[in-house]
Amino acid sequence: MVDHMDPLKRRIAAEEWIEVVDNAIKLYKDKAKKFLKKKIMWENLAGVPLQNGSKDCGLFVMGYMKEICEDKELKFPEKWLRRSNHAYGITELNAIRIKWAKYFMKKHAT
């Protein structure tokens, strides 16, 4: 199952992405000597928080990744499957900025 997220709600050209990712999965399976037994299924997680600005995409990706990594029961597809009013407000975006800045300073500041 391939879950995809479009925070801008623009309905990306799915056919192109499907072909690219399907081919990558097939190449991986061939190289790993695994047979592709099932058809690759695609699911649009239409309930992801909506991105209103055009400059916050990196923060949204980091927010999604944090939620996915912290979801030990892998419930994020259920959470974001259906259209909803989820949103990252200024508070959530600032928290992501602060966390990133602290991480960067810890790893790279001398």
Secondary structure, 3 states (H helix, E strand, C coil): CEEECCCCCCCCCHHHHHHHHHHHHHHHHHHCCCCCCCCCCEEECCCCCECCCCCCHHHHHHHHHHHHHHCCCCCHHHHHCCCCCCECCHHHHHHHHHHHHHHHHHHHCC
